[in-house]
Amino acid sequence: MSLSTTIKSIQDIMRKDDGVDGDAQRLGQLTWMLFLKVFDQREEEWEDDDPAYVSPIPERFRWRNWAAYRTDAQGKKKPQIAGSEVIPFVTDMFNTLKNDLDGSKGPQHLVIKQVFEDANNYMKSGTLMLSVIEKLEDAIDFHDFKTRSSLGDVYEQMLNDLRGAGNAGEFYTPRAITSFMVAQVNPSLAKRETVLDPACGTGGFLTAAIDHFRNQLSNKSGADDKRAIEELIRGIEKKQLPHLLCTTNMLLHGIDVPSQIEHRNTLGRPWNDWRAHEKVDCLITNPPFGGYEDDGVGADFPSDLRTRETADMFITLIIKKLLKENGRAAVVLPDGFLFGDGIKGQLKRLLLRECNLHTIVRLPKGVFAPYTTIKTNLLFFTKGAMVDDGSDHFHTETIWFYEHQYPAGYKSYSKTKPIRLEEFKPLQEWWGSEDNDFADREPSEFAFRIDFKAKREAAEAAAKPHWQRAEALNNEAVALEGEMRALRTSLTGTTNAQHRRVVEGEIAAIRDQAETKRSQARDAQAVGDRLYWPIYNLDLKNPDAPDQESHDPDVLLEKYAALLSQIQETQNQLKSELGAALAHHVLGEAV
């Protein structure tokens, strides 16, 4: 029986249990059981290497001593524990591992404690649980490399059962994407470069980084190089279930003590608690997008970057707190980040000012199906060194765009036709090197670049007179408001009613002048902003690519919606200008 068939049969068994309600609980139930079995089989390897090895799990709760089936004298496999005793035993085990295990005794103890702190046993039938264990025993042997390597497919199958975006869509990234992003960031084992995923989910990027490091080992590599891999991998995951999956995944990938996989909310950590020594050389992540953090989370972020949208918060944190100078990052972000304004415009300005955003890979629809149909992009950037010359220095001067194409015959990706790593070969051949500022890259029908520096300087030159006028008008308003305060002060103690009326009239006239100045300043600022901020719309198409007429209903609906929006915007502008003209005409007649 194949591994995927085994998982399906296990899920069918769990459906018969009154305590397991829905796919999320089935996945949670299966995951802690998988963890215990994986950990026990890894312990067999550690015991072979070190006869003095002592398990952090109390002896009677080790998988081998209660769950593993034993062969009797007739060669028949039997459970070690009666069905009626299973549930009370598991309850006792959970209480012990959650509450009595001392995490301060060592990293392994802490990992076990963290795994079971938020895990739950949902099954109520001991007999059905033994049936699940029997299936696991028969089909899953993690000493077998094929089983280990196929566990990612098992996770994908289980996660496909969870179609809600809040459960699955935020923590599964196709293996082709994780491998490509890690390869292009290219963390170096020789340089001991640290790799962080601050929203690591089940650990797809981290396992790709482990494989990337191991591919750098050679016959000359020593034990220090192999041990270093474990120390260079870091992950943080907010939710219990993906954290448990990630921890299990790390064990399967040879990380003996995955204590660097922290179970906490990256965004919930106070802004000033982050320390410089925690910054990393390489950061690769697919942060959850479209969701919002609870009130209070991120309240201590800088005021001009404050938001509750998760992906936006992660970008702020990556740039300001997580990435070293000259550190490299690759981040998955939706189209909305590219064309969004307001806080997203501020974030893009921060990104382009403090980092070199050298490449945006635009992915077609369906890459993340079935979790979402939203189009996504891969952003590659390098944190720039600080410049203290007093200028508003930008590290991004040129941005390259590469539009990834569907393979021949594809109209979209799907579960049966996912994106494949070999599709990225043309992009990798085109990529070049950041060492020479990607001088070898050539534009094509799929690749183009924008001279962001030229666009920015032109926009600043056009906007600057209006901003200067706004500043001058605000200064004049400030001076007038000072005159008002002085006149009010002069009235202190005045009993002459006529004099008070004269001064109050002067104050009212000056107030009108000040309000007019403020209004004119806002208008001038708005004109300057309209000339400047559009440069941060990065939702750009290749100007040299031939126009292709699409008959995809979704694409046509998007175009129709965009056209309606443009018509509405034009109507609003006409109404505004007509209203202003009429008001001016009426005012002129009144005068």
C-alpha atoms as one frame of an Amber mdcrd trajectory, in Angstrom:
protein
   0.000   0.000   0.000   1.394   3.430  -0.945   2.002   6.100   1.637  -0.736
   8.358   0.259  -3.217   5.455   0.277  -2.272   4.744   3.897  -2.969   8.346
   4.879  -6.383   8.204   3.185  -7.266   4.985   4.978  -6.163   6.516   8.307
  -8.395   9.520   7.687 -11.291   7.160   6.927 -10.703   5.405  10.272 -10.694
   8.743  12.111 -14.007   9.719  10.488 -15.616   6.895  12.470 -14.414   8.385
  15.777 -16.942  10.617  17.552 -14.213  12.830  18.973 -12.597  13.854  15.670
 -14.570  16.597  13.955 -13.387  17.700  10.518 -10.193  17.596   8.494  -8.322
  20.058  10.722  -8.656  17.780  13.761  -7.799  14.697  11.701  -4.625  16.407
  10.516  -3.739  17.525  14.049  -4.333  14.020  15.411  -2.232  12.358  12.736
   0.583  14.878  13.070   1.436  14.305  16.746   1.316  10.558  16.168   3.652
  10.907  13.176   5.951  13.042  15.301   6.249  10.430  18.045   6.930   7.665
  15.511   9.515   9.756  13.639  11.211  10.814  16.875  11.374   7.207  18.100
  12.972   6.006  14.878  15.482   8.874  14.950  16.288   7.857  18.540  17.238
   4.409  17.271  19.855   6.101  15.063  21.149   8.240  17.942  21.387   5.187
  20.215  23.485   3.410  17.598  25.835   6.399  17.450  25.932   6.925  21.225
  25.209   3.987  23.576  24.924   6.463  26.472  22.018   8.323  24.811  19.078
   9.002  27.165  15.661   9.875  25.753  13.950  13.074  26.939  10.635  11.186
  26.820   9.828   9.073  29.897  10.455   5.417  29.063   6.860   4.227  29.157
   5.705   6.994  26.800   8.246   6.246  24.058   6.474   5.033  20.910   8.303
   1.696  20.973   6.996   0.919  24.476   3.274   1.450  23.936   2.319   2.066
  20.319   4.620  -0.124  18.222   3.110  -3.498  17.384   5.018  -6.565  18.648
   5.323  -9.951  16.935   4.192 -12.921  19.025   5.496 -16.502  18.953   3.247
 -17.348  16.003   4.627 -14.390  14.011   1.454 -12.355  14.328   1.698  -8.625
  15.077  -0.236  -7.501  18.120  -0.646  -4.201  20.032   1.102  -3.806  23.393
  -1.900  -2.176  25.012  -5.599  -3.036  25.123  -8.053  -0.796  23.285  -9.862
   0.030  26.527  -6.620   1.321  28.070  -5.382   3.459  25.157  -7.278   6.702
  25.746  -6.529   6.970  29.510  -2.877   6.157  28.746  -2.652   8.850  26.027
  -4.316  11.377  28.338  -1.687  10.642  30.994   1.066  10.928  28.368  -0.157
  14.334  27.198  -0.360  15.649  30.769   3.191  14.467  31.463   4.756  15.845
  28.282   2.885  19.159  28.545   3.189  19.847  32.247   5.873  17.691  33.853
   8.637  17.675  31.253  11.383  20.115  32.260  12.317  22.153  29.192  15.349
  23.602  30.971  17.105  20.205  30.992  18.157  20.583  27.373  17.106  21.493
  23.821  15.490  18.108  23.168  13.357  18.376  26.300  12.266  21.856  25.222
  11.358  20.681  21.702   9.181  17.847  23.060   7.479  20.155  25.562   6.747
  22.803  22.897   5.374  20.175  20.508   2.829  18.924  23.026   1.919  22.235
  24.671  -0.749  22.968  22.051  -1.299  19.470  20.626  -4.509  17.606  21.377
  -5.767  14.045  21.334  -9.219  14.191  19.757  -9.913  10.464  19.413 -12.265
   8.851  21.916 -12.084   5.268  20.732  -8.997   3.307  21.802  -9.838   0.562
  19.317  -9.892   3.015  16.389  -6.650   4.607  17.593  -4.986   1.182  17.571
  -6.220   0.749  13.996  -4.547   4.038  13.060  -1.315   2.953  14.775  -1.405
  -0.363  12.915  -1.609   1.461   9.596   1.315   3.701  10.569   3.357   0.699
  11.650   2.701  -1.224   8.425   3.271   1.541   5.913   5.648   4.092   7.376
   9.287   3.311   8.015  11.277   6.519   8.331  14.551   4.614   8.147  13.649
   4.237   4.471  14.877   7.278   2.541  12.010   6.994   0.042   9.530   7.332
   2.887  11.350  10.368   4.228  11.511  12.102   0.876   7.843  11.414   0.132
   6.614  12.859   3.415   6.356  16.261   1.750   3.829  14.750  -0.657   1.920
  13.366   2.325   1.803  16.827   3.894   0.593  18.281   0.604  -2.156  15.682
   0.390  -3.276  16.366   3.961  -3.162  20.121   3.472  -5.196  19.833   0.295
  -8.003  18.560   2.502  -7.999  21.912   4.263  -9.256  24.327   1.636  -9.929
  27.259   3.978  -7.291  29.982   3.544  -6.978  30.438   7.301  -5.982  26.801
   7.747  -3.881  25.795   4.783  -3.307  28.524   2.233  -0.906  30.402   4.439
   1.520  27.576   5.050   2.064  25.532   1.915   4.353  26.668  -0.889   4.983
  24.412  -3.924   8.323  22.629  -3.738   9.409  24.074  -7.105   9.023  27.607
  -5.690  10.914  26.871  -2.463  13.796  25.203  -4.314  14.073  27.991  -6.895
  14.020  30.804  -4.323  16.642  29.123  -2.141  18.853  28.440  -5.161  18.776
  32.090  -6.256  19.453  33.461  -2.749  22.235  30.848  -2.602  23.169  30.701
   1.119  26.800  29.681   1.556  27.839  26.929   3.945  31.507  27.927   3.693
  30.646  31.468   4.818  28.327  30.073   7.521  25.401  32.187   6.291  22.295
  31.984   8.455  18.875  31.333   6.871  15.590  32.451   8.456  11.948  31.920
   7.531   9.928  34.083   9.972   6.642  32.446   8.877   7.998  28.968   8.266
   4.781  26.917   8.193   5.664  23.266   7.604   9.281  24.136   6.803   9.356
  23.987   3.001  11.912  26.772   2.603  14.029  25.457   5.467  14.192  21.908
   4.105  15.140  23.355   0.695  17.909  25.334   2.430  19.125  22.186   4.220
  19.324  20.367   0.880  21.116  23.380  -0.641  23.698  23.363   2.152  24.215
  19.605   1.880  24.843  19.910  -1.839  27.830  22.082  -0.908  29.422  19.273
   1.120  32.286  17.371  -0.455  34.717  14.617   0.444  36.853  17.275   2.096
  34.010  18.501   4.326  34.480  17.756   8.006  32.080  17.038  10.850  32.013
  20.764  11.649  30.467  21.508   8.255  27.725  18.937   8.779  26.969  20.191
  12.298  26.925  23.802  11.070  23.889  23.158   8.873  21.712  22.602  11.933
  22.920  25.846  13.506  22.376  27.911  10.339  18.661  27.069   9.947  16.114
  29.175  11.825  12.328  29.275  11.666   9.423  30.880  13.492   5.821  29.712
  13.226   2.760  31.139  14.948   0.306  28.241  14.638   0.599  24.977  16.523
  -0.204  22.564  13.709   2.280  23.795  11.087   4.894  24.230  13.847   4.487
  20.564  14.749   4.663  19.590  11.064   7.811  21.688  10.662   9.476  20.145
  13.707   8.730  16.656  12.357  10.009  17.720   8.937  13.286  18.905  10.474
  13.764  15.559  12.232  13.239  13.764   8.942  15.808  16.006   7.283  18.491
  15.124   9.787  18.149  18.089  12.152  18.562  16.186  15.409  17.449  18.960
  17.747  15.163  21.370  15.841  15.167  23.886  18.699  15.703  26.739  16.214
  12.097  26.256  15.073  10.337  28.602  17.476   6.625  28.438  18.212   5.548
  32.069  18.532   4.112  34.984  16.577   6.941  36.845  14.837   4.744  39.924
  14.463   3.706  39.862  18.132   7.199  40.404  19.466   7.696  44.001  20.698
   9.484  46.170  18.136  12.338  47.149  20.445  12.958  43.570  21.639  14.667
  42.642  18.378  18.454  42.726  18.708  21.133  43.327  16.078  22.778  39.933
  16.666  19.523  38.216  15.632  19.722  39.547  12.084  20.422  36.966   9.387
  22.354  36.709   6.133  19.524  35.146   4.119  15.765  35.414   4.581  13.360
  33.367   2.452   9.639  33.339   3.163   6.061  33.263   1.948   4.351  35.385
   4.616   0.591  34.935   5.053  -1.197  37.612   3.034  -4.765  38.829   3.067
  -5.080  38.343   6.830  -5.020  40.832   9.690  -3.409  40.698  13.094  -5.352
  41.290  16.298  -5.654  44.767  17.792  -2.482  45.727  19.607  -0.153  43.557
  17.514   2.249  45.907  15.761   1.029  48.934  17.714   4.663  49.803  18.508
   5.772  49.756  14.848   6.940  53.160  13.493   3.859  55.346  13.063   4.301
  55.864   9.303   4.582  52.077   8.750   1.817  50.951  11.082  -0.685  48.457
   9.654  -2.472  45.251  10.656  -2.172  43.455   7.289   0.136  40.508   7.860
   2.268  40.579   4.691   2.832  44.341   5.032   3.916  43.892   8.645   6.369
  41.170   7.664   7.950  43.394   4.984   8.483  46.155   7.556  10.051  43.725
  10.016  12.266  42.073   7.394  13.734  45.380   6.245  14.155  47.048   9.622
  14.821  44.219  12.066  15.597  40.831  10.492  18.028  41.309   7.611  21.703
  42.170   7.988  23.422  44.805   5.884  24.202  43.094   2.564  21.811  40.314
   3.583  19.763  38.736   0.791  16.022  38.077   0.800  13.401  36.391  -1.364
   9.742  36.966  -0.479   6.449  35.817  -2.018   3.945  38.685  -2.237   0.578
  39.137  -3.996  -0.101  41.568  -6.843  -1.862  43.877  -4.385   1.464  44.801
  -2.846   2.831  45.902  -6.218   0.004  48.270  -7.172  -1.232  49.263  -3.702
  -0.847  52.814  -2.445  -1.191  54.415   0.989   0.711  52.293   3.508   1.811
  49.933   0.713   3.308  52.916  -1.112   5.196  53.865   2.050   6.466  50.296
   2.417   7.668  50.178  -1.189   9.471  53.478  -0.688  11.144  51.982   2.403
  12.050  48.821   0.465  13.524  50.685  -2.500  15.364  53.172  -0.296  16.961
  50.723   2.158  17.345  47.720  -0.164  18.303  46.949  -3.727  15.131  45.388
  -5.166  16.874  43.935  -8.181  14.373  41.323  -9.433  10.623  40.740  -9.464
   9.504  37.386 -10.880   5.855  37.636 -11.896   4.053  34.304 -11.573   0.903
  33.424 -13.532  -2.388  32.487 -11.914  -2.894  29.108 -10.323   0.569  28.588
  -8.823  -0.915  28.367  -5.326  -4.115  26.540  -6.277  -6.232  25.268  -4.617
  -5.466  27.608  -1.704  -5.797  30.841  -3.672  -6.113  32.062  -7.250  -4.478
  35.397  -6.424  -1.536  36.188  -8.702   1.743  36.302  -6.828   5.284  37.583
  -7.293   8.729  36.644  -6.043  10.698  39.674  -4.847  14.492  39.371  -4.561
  16.361  42.144  -2.753  19.552  42.891  -0.835  19.732  45.091   2.254  21.941
  48.121   1.585  24.545  49.590   3.891  23.509  52.644   5.873  24.393  56.008
   4.318  24.868  58.902   6.762  25.500  61.768   4.338  22.188  63.470   5.109
  20.729  62.716   1.668  17.626  60.680   0.917  19.731  57.876  -0.559  18.062
  55.040  -2.486  19.770  51.681  -2.947  17.465  50.576  -5.770  18.366  52.075
  -9.136  17.273  49.384 -11.616  14.472  46.817 -11.217  14.306  43.792 -13.492
  10.980  42.061 -14.154  10.699  38.491 -15.414   7.294  37.135 -16.436   7.159
  33.391 -15.839   5.201  31.614 -18.578   2.959  28.568 -18.490   4.474  25.451
 -20.074   3.274  24.652 -23.588  -0.297  23.409 -23.532  -1.081  24.795 -20.060
  -3.790  27.373 -19.420  -3.341  27.238 -15.659  -1.752  25.178 -12.907  -3.721
  22.707 -10.828  -3.291  19.931  -8.282  -2.614  17.441 -11.069  -0.495  19.886
 -13.101   1.574  21.863 -10.551   4.435  24.198 -11.326   7.710  22.265 -11.786
  11.293  23.195 -10.958  12.529  22.579 -14.509  10.294  25.419 -15.704  12.676
  27.821 -13.959  15.723  26.700 -15.957  15.444  29.520 -18.585  15.098  32.055
 -15.766  18.126  30.651 -13.948  20.181  30.773 -17.155  19.158  34.432 -17.622
  19.733  35.369 -13.968  23.386  36.466 -13.970  25.213  37.749 -10.898  24.600
  40.522  -8.424  28.378  40.938  -8.132  28.418  42.807 -11.479  24.956  44.306
 -10.974  23.426  41.716 -13.343  25.249  43.214 -16.302  24.759  40.025 -18.342
  20.971  40.193 -18.312  19.237  40.927 -21.606  15.685  42.217 -22.172  13.328
  39.863 -23.994   9.637  39.273 -24.527   9.608  37.860 -20.964  12.147  40.166
 -19.269  12.413  43.933 -18.994  13.888  46.523 -16.688  12.925  49.946 -15.445
  15.340  52.722 -14.618  13.855  53.477 -11.243  16.502  56.062 -10.418  15.589
  58.120 -13.502  11.849  57.782 -12.771  12.356  58.829  -9.170  14.532  61.835
 -10.005  12.078  63.029 -12.684   9.122  62.636 -10.314  10.953  64.429  -7.504
  11.882  67.289  -9.850   8.264  67.651 -10.975   6.829  67.411  -7.464   9.422
  69.514  -5.660   8.083  73.007  -6.622   4.621  72.050  -5.357   6.018  70.616
  -2.127   8.134  73.741  -1.640   5.069  75.913  -2.207   3.130  73.787   0.296
   5.920  74.234   2.841   6.058  78.001   2.251   2.275  78.333   2.603   2.298
  76.303   5.805   5.076  78.530   7.163   2.989  81.613   6.307   0.014  80.001
   8.057   2.194  79.354  11.115   3.254  83.026  11.152  -0.368  84.178  10.919
  -1.342  81.801  13.732   1.448  83.368  15.798  -0.057  86.809  15.175  -3.429
  85.446  16.317  -1.941  84.150  19.565  -0.227  87.479  20.193  -3.500  89.394
  19.657  -5.345  87.034  22.010  -2.636  87.584  24.615  -3.022  91.357  24.220
  -6.674  91.073  25.249  -5.771  89.613  28.641  -7.231  91.914  31.311  -8.840
  94.257  28.712 -12.185  95.735  29.829 -12.710  98.085  26.891 -15.485  96.389
  24.909 -14.942  98.417  21.741 -11.208  97.652  21.696 -11.951  93.952  22.282
 -14.362  93.928  19.294 -11.767  95.537  17.030  -9.055  93.060  18.042 -11.401
  90.068  17.731 -12.278  91.261  14.217  -8.580  91.353  13.369  -8.173  87.839
  14.781 -11.107  86.549  12.663  -9.630  88.099   9.513  -6.205  86.603  10.210
  -7.825  83.235  10.959  -9.465  83.288   7.533  -6.114  84.086   5.931  -4.420
  81.253   7.847  -7.116  78.736   6.891  -6.808  79.817   3.251  -3.053  79.307
   3.411  -3.521  75.855   4.964  -6.027  74.897   2.264  -3.698  76.122  -0.492
  -0.833  74.191   1.110  -2.877  70.973   1.140  -3.748  71.465  -2.518  -0.102
  72.081  -3.438   1.007  69.033  -1.430  -1.636  66.902  -3.153  -0.445  68.044
  -6.604   3.130  67.131  -5.703   2.060  63.773  -4.285   0.107  62.962  -7.457
   3.271  63.555  -9.461   5.551  61.588  -7.125   3.839  58.555  -5.598   2.820
  56.775  -8.862   6.483  55.740  -9.275   5.827  53.150  -6.546   3.236  51.344
  -8.633   5.290  48.279  -9.540   2.438  46.453 -11.270   4.136  46.887 -14.637
   3.919  45.021 -17.926   6.656  44.439 -20.452   6.474  47.387 -22.888   8.216
  45.337 -25.596   6.065  42.219 -25.339   3.521  41.677 -28.131  -0.077  42.265
 -27.116  -1.889  39.025 -26.487  -5.661  38.934 -26.483  -6.868  36.635 -23.753
 -10.238  34.896 -23.814  -9.939  33.721 -20.227 -13.204  34.756 -18.498 -11.356
  35.764 -15.315  -8.962  37.976 -17.289 -11.818  39.555 -19.265 -13.720  40.262
 -16.045 -10.607  41.896 -14.565 -10.262  44.104 -17.649 -13.967  44.985 -17.518
 -13.744  45.883 -13.833 -10.641  48.008 -14.491 -12.432  49.806 -17.351 -15.457
  50.541 -15.150 -13.114  51.882 -12.469 -11.390  54.174 -14.991 -14.756  55.438
 -16.254 -15.894  56.129 -12.685 -12.644  57.940 -11.898 -12.969  60.079 -15.033
 -16.569  60.951 -14.138 -15.521  61.954 -10.629 -12.730  64.162 -11.994 -15.133
  65.843 -14.417 -17.658  66.449 -11.626 -14.945  67.878  -9.402 -13.575  70.204
 -12.090 -17.075  71.274 -13.183 -18.030  71.961  -9.562 -14.904  74.046  -9.042
 -15.534  76.006 -12.242 -19.158  76.710 -11.297 -18.141  77.740  -7.790 -15.548
  80.127  -9.223 -18.150  81.564 -11.618 -20.732  82.057  -8.848 -18.106  83.609
  -6.579 -17.048  85.992  -9.380 -20.651  87.102  -9.922 -21.116  87.643  -6.194
 -18.009  89.813  -6.057
